[in-house]
Every structure is written in C-alpha cells, then in structure tokens.
Amino acid sequence: MNQHKPDPLLSANIEFSVDGRSVSLTVQVPAGPVSPQRLLPLAHALTNTIVDMAVEAQDEPVSCAKGCGACCRQLVPISTVEARAIHALVQAMEEPRRSTLIARFEDACRRMEAAGLMDRLRDFSRVARKDLVAFGLDYFGRGAPCPFLEDESCSIHADRPVVCREFLVSSDPRHCASPTPQTVRRIELGARVSRALPALEAPKSAPAMPWLPLILALEWAAAHPEERERPGPELLQALFGSLSGKDLPAPPGLGA
C-alpha cells in the first residue's frame, strides 16, 4: 500500500526593517501546493512582532486590557483567507457551542440588515472613500458585538484576525465607548500585515473586494467552498511582496 508522503519543507531566511529596526526570521513552507490558510500562523507571529516593536518604541502605555470589549463592536474587516479559517474553526466546534456561534453570526447580520447597512457591508466599494470612517462609526453605533465576544473578552484570542491584533490604543479607554478620530489614539504600526493578506488569494479566484466584514465570514465561506492551493514558496513570496509594496486602501472599521 502506497502511503502519501508529505511535501518536503523549504526554508527561507527573511530580513526586513520596520521603522528602521531590522527583523530576521527563518520560516519553513511546504514545497508543493497548500492552502493559503497554512500561512496564517506566520501572519499572526509576524503581526505580533511588529506590534510589539511599535509598543516598545512609543512613550505612552497601551490602554487595552482584558475585559474591555468596546472595539469588539466595531466593523472588523478580514481577508477571505481568514473568513475560510473562521468558518473551519466554527464548524470544528462541538455542540451546542457551534450552534450558539452560528446563531450569533446570524443575529449580527439581521441587525445590520434592519439598519440598512447590509448592501454596503457585502461590497465596501459602495462606500465612498471619504465616507469610510463615518460608515465604520455607523456600524459601531448599532452595538452589535462580535460573535466571539464573551464576558467582554475574545473567546478565540489565539486565533483572532490579524486586524484585531493590530488595533491597540494609548488614549483613555473611556473614549472607546464613543470613539472619534480626535479622541482615540491608535498605536502607529510601521507595517500592517492585515493589508497584505489578500495577496494570499490566488489572483484568478480573488474577489473584487479584498475584505469582508467578520460577521459575513460564515456566509461567504459557505458560498465559496473552493479554495485554490498554491506552492508554499509562491504564497510566501506573495505575502512579503505585498507587505513590502504599496498598501491597499484601508477598509472601514478597525482598518480605517
């Protein structure tokens, strides 16, 4: 009986700089075709490194703390790769937790449908660039919590989206309940991995819009079960090529 042998791993030494500080890392990727989701742990680790560097470089302490879930009611834009990962995460949960999470996603979508926001949520191109911040604040004003928010904390903290990892503030946490660009000071990052993640989607199958709201993750992934695998080195090149190149325009919400 022939047993399938896993593809050999290739090592890559990567060096880059963020705000003048050098970062060196060695990563391993399969030589053959793999799901883009295989690179999400690397994206998470890379984001954590960039965020830690930004926090160390600034004078003000981070205000965010466990139990403060104000930002978990914001519009969270995620990549299609993350949408598939979230769908797989929920489907792998045991009952009744899986059904509970699915019901929370459906409830958030119903709220936005009733508020008349769903058409623009399904296609951010309907929102003029000058209106992105206002649209994000409109979403926040509806008070719909992230389906994963429990006891004002993230219940999937280790697997949370990249854009959530990038969102930290140094302003008074009291302002987070009613945020404005003038009252909330974000920690400035030298690079945003969240804006590079859409590059992991195969060009021929990539959607017109590179982001979708987290609350639509289950719906979108169920409607797009096909996922094109790509060679590991090609995915790695796409991720870092996008990260080092020109950023995509920011979506509404946490990414704005």
GUZA-321759 format. One record per residue (C-alpha): x, y, z; residue number from 1. Coordinates in nm, 2 decimals. Example, Ala and Ser with C-alpha at 12.3 -4.5 7.8 and 13.67 -1.06 7.14 Angstrom:
PT     xx     yy     zz  nr
PT   1.23  -0.45   0.78   1
PT   1.37  -0.11   0.71   2
This chain:
PT     xx     yy     zz  nr
PT   0.00   0.00   0.00   1
PT   0.14   0.33  -0.10   2
PT   0.14   0.60   0.16   3
PT   0.12   0.96   0.07   4
PT   0.44   1.13   0.16   5
PT   0.42   1.50   0.28   6
PT   0.58   1.75   0.06   7
PT   0.93   1.85   0.17   8
PT   0.97   2.17   0.35   9
PT   1.18   2.45   0.22  10
PT   1.35   2.71   0.44  11
PT   1.36   3.08   0.37  12
PT   1.57   3.34   0.55  13
PT   1.39   3.67   0.56  14
PT   1.53   4.00   0.66  15
PT   1.33   4.33   0.66  16
PT   1.31   4.65   0.85  17
PT   1.02   4.83   1.02  18
PT   1.07   5.19   1.12  19
PT   1.45   5.15   1.09  20
PT   1.46   4.84   1.31  21
PT   1.58   4.51   1.15  22
PT   1.40   4.19   1.18  23
PT   1.54   3.85   1.08  24
PT   1.35   3.52   1.07  25
PT   1.37   3.18   0.92  26
PT   1.05   3.02   0.81  27
PT   0.96   2.68   0.66  28
PT   0.69   2.62   0.40  29
PT   0.59   2.31   0.20  30
PT   0.74   2.30  -0.14  31
PT   0.42   2.18  -0.30  32
PT   0.07   2.33  -0.32  33
PT  -0.10   2.41   0.01  34
PT  -0.40   2.61   0.13  35
PT  -0.33   2.98   0.19  36
PT  -0.46   2.92   0.55  37
PT  -0.13   2.74   0.62  38
PT   0.04   3.08   0.63  39
PT  -0.19   3.23   0.88  40
PT   0.02   3.12   1.18  41
PT   0.31   3.30   1.02  42
PT   0.10   3.61   0.96  43
PT  -0.01   3.60   1.33  44
PT   0.35   3.57   1.45  45
PT   0.47   3.84   1.22  46
PT   0.19   4.08   1.33  47
PT   0.27   4.01   1.69  48
PT   0.63   4.10   1.63  49
PT   0.55   4.43   1.45  50
PT   0.30   4.53   1.72  51
PT   0.55   4.45   2.00  52
PT   0.81   4.67   1.83  53
PT   0.56   4.95   1.79  54
PT   0.46   4.93   2.16  55
PT   0.82   4.93   2.27  56
PT   0.90   5.24   2.06  57
PT   0.63   5.46   2.20  58
PT   0.62   5.66   2.52  59
PT   0.25   5.61   2.62  60
PT   0.14   5.27   2.76  61
PT  -0.13   5.07   2.59  62
PT  -0.48   5.12   2.73  63
PT  -0.63   4.80   2.61  64
PT  -0.69   4.53   2.88  65
PT  -0.88   4.21   2.92  66
PT  -1.25   4.28   2.99  67
PT  -1.26   4.60   2.77  68
PT  -1.46   4.48   2.47  69
PT  -1.56   4.82   2.31  70
PT  -1.35   4.76   2.00  71
PT  -1.52   4.42   1.96  72
PT  -1.83   4.60   1.85  73
PT  -1.66   4.77   1.56  74
PT  -1.67   4.67   1.20  75
PT  -1.39   4.41   1.17  76
PT  -1.27   4.37   0.81  77
PT  -1.10   4.04   0.74  78
PT  -0.94   3.87   0.43  79
PT  -1.11   3.59   0.25  80
PT  -0.84   3.36   0.37  81
PT  -0.93   3.45   0.73  82
PT  -1.30   3.40   0.65  83
PT  -1.24   3.04   0.55  84
PT  -1.03   2.98   0.86  85
PT  -1.31   3.12   1.09  86
PT  -1.56   2.91   0.91  87
PT  -1.35   2.60   0.96  88
PT  -1.29   2.70   1.33  89
PT  -1.67   2.72   1.40  90
PT  -1.75   2.40   1.21  91
PT  -1.49   2.21   1.42  92
PT  -1.66   2.32   1.74  93
PT  -1.87   2.07   1.94  94
PT  -2.24   2.12   2.00  95
PT  -2.40   2.32   2.14  96
PT  -2.12   2.58   2.11  97
PT  -2.12   2.56   1.73  98
PT  -2.49   2.63   1.70  99
PT  -2.46   2.91   1.96 100
PT  -2.18   3.08   1.75 101
PT  -2.38   3.04   1.43 102
PT  -2.68   3.20   1.59 103
PT  -2.47   3.50   1.70 104
PT  -2.34   3.55   1.34 105
PT  -2.70   3.53   1.21 106
PT  -2.82   3.78   1.48 107
PT  -2.55   4.03   1.39 108
PT  -2.64   4.01   1.02 109
PT  -3.01   4.06   1.10 110
PT  -2.92   4.37   1.29 111
PT  -2.72   4.52   1.00 112
PT  -3.00   4.42   0.76 113
PT  -3.25   4.60   0.97 114
PT  -3.02   4.91   0.99 115
PT  -3.00   4.92   0.61 116
PT  -2.62   4.86   0.61 117
PT  -2.60   4.51   0.46 118
PT  -2.56   4.60   0.09 119
PT  -2.26   4.82   0.17 120
PT  -2.12   4.55   0.40 121
PT  -2.14   4.29   0.13 122
PT  -1.95   4.53  -0.10 123
PT  -1.73   4.80   0.05 124
PT  -1.69   4.96  -0.29 125
PT  -2.04   5.10  -0.24 126
PT  -1.89   5.32   0.03 127
PT  -1.71   5.63  -0.09 128
PT  -1.35   5.66   0.04 129
PT  -1.44   5.99   0.21 130
PT  -1.73   5.82   0.40 131
PT  -1.53   5.51   0.52 132
PT  -1.48   5.64   0.88 133
PT  -1.84   5.76   0.91 134
PT  -1.96   5.42   0.79 135
PT  -1.74   5.24   1.04 136
PT  -1.88   5.46   1.32 137
PT  -2.24   5.40   1.20 138
PT  -2.18   5.02   1.23 139
PT  -2.03   5.07   1.57 140
PT  -2.34   5.27   1.68 141
PT  -2.56   4.97   1.62 142
PT  -2.40   4.79   1.92 143
PT  -2.37   4.45   1.76 144
PT  -2.10   4.26   1.94 145
PT  -1.85   4.03   1.76 146
PT  -2.00   3.67   1.77 147
PT  -1.68   3.56   1.96 148
PT  -1.72   3.82   2.23 149
PT  -1.79   3.66   2.57 150
PT  -1.77   3.84   2.91 151
PT  -1.62   4.14   2.72 152
PT  -1.32   3.93   2.61 153
PT  -1.23   3.75   2.29 154
PT  -1.32   3.38   2.31 155
PT  -1.08   3.29   2.02 156
PT  -0.80   3.52   2.12 157
PT  -0.52   3.29   1.99 158
PT  -0.70   3.27   1.65 159
PT  -0.83   3.63   1.63 160
PT  -0.80   3.81   1.30 161
PT  -0.48   4.00   1.21 162
PT  -0.66   4.34   1.21 163
PT  -0.77   4.28   1.57 164
PT  -0.41   4.22   1.67 165
PT  -0.31   4.54   1.51 166
PT  -0.57   4.75   1.69 167
PT  -0.43   4.89   2.02 168
PT  -0.48   5.24   2.17 169
PT  -0.30   5.46   2.41 170
PT  -0.59   5.70   2.48 171
PT  -0.82   5.70   2.78 172
PT  -1.02   5.37   2.75 173
PT  -1.34   5.57   2.84 174
PT  -1.33   5.72   2.49 175
PT  -1.36   5.37   2.33 176
PT  -1.73   5.36   2.41 177
PT  -1.79   5.66   2.19 178
PT  -1.49   5.67   1.96 179
PT  -1.39   5.96   1.73 180
PT  -1.07   6.02   1.53 181
PT  -1.00   6.30   1.77 182
PT  -1.04   6.11   2.10 183
PT  -0.90   5.77   2.02 184
PT  -0.52   5.74   1.97 185
PT  -0.41   5.42   1.79 186
PT  -0.07   5.27   1.83 187
PT   0.10   5.35   1.50 188
PT   0.25   5.05   1.32 189
PT   0.54   5.05   1.08 190
PT   0.36   4.79   0.86 191
PT   0.02   4.63   0.85 192
PT   0.01   4.26   0.78 193
PT  -0.37   4.27   0.75 194
PT  -0.34   4.47   0.43 195
PT  -0.10   4.21   0.28 196
PT  -0.32   3.91   0.35 197
PT  -0.55   3.95   0.04 198
PT  -0.23   3.86  -0.17 199
PT  -0.26   3.50  -0.05 200
PT  -0.58   3.45  -0.25 201
PT  -0.50   3.31  -0.60 202
PT  -0.52   3.60  -0.85 203
PT  -0.77   3.42  -1.08 204
PT  -1.01   3.35  -0.79 205
PT  -0.96   3.66  -0.58 206
PT  -1.28   3.86  -0.51 207
PT  -1.32   4.21  -0.64 208
PT  -1.31   4.34  -0.28 209
PT  -1.02   4.22  -0.08 210
PT  -1.20   4.24   0.26 211
PT  -1.53   4.14   0.41 212
PT  -1.69   4.20   0.75 213
PT  -1.62   3.93   1.01 214
PT  -1.99   3.88   1.06 215
PT  -2.02   3.76   0.70 216
PT  -1.74   3.51   0.73 217
PT  -1.96   3.20   0.77 218
PT  -2.20   3.31   0.49 219
PT  -1.91   3.39   0.25 220
PT  -1.71   3.08   0.31 221
PT  -2.01   2.85   0.27 222
PT  -2.09   3.02  -0.06 223
PT  -1.72   2.99  -0.18 224
PT  -1.60   2.64  -0.06 225
PT  -1.35   2.62  -0.34 226
PT  -1.00   2.73  -0.24 227
PT  -0.71   2.73  -0.48 228
PT  -0.39   2.58  -0.34 229
PT  -0.06   2.74  -0.43 230
PT   0.30   2.63  -0.38 231
PT   0.43   2.73  -0.04 232
PT   0.72   2.94  -0.17 233
PT   0.47   3.13  -0.40 234
PT   0.24   3.21  -0.11 235
PT   0.54   3.33   0.10 236
PT   0.66   3.55  -0.19 237
PT   0.31   3.69  -0.23 238
PT   0.27   3.77   0.14 239
PT   0.60   3.95   0.18 240
PT   0.58   4.11  -0.17 241
PT   0.25   4.27  -0.07 242
PT   0.38   4.37   0.27 243
PT   0.68   4.55   0.13 244
PT   0.49   4.71  -0.15 245
PT   0.22   4.97  -0.16 246
PT  -0.06   4.92   0.09 247
PT  -0.41   4.86  -0.03 248
PT  -0.66   5.13   0.07 249
PT  -0.79   5.08   0.42 250
PT  -1.14   4.93   0.46 251
PT  -1.39   5.08   0.72 252
PT  -1.39   4.99   1.08 253
PT  -1.07   4.87   1.26 254
PT  -0.87   4.91   0.94 255
PT  -0.96   5.27   0.87 256
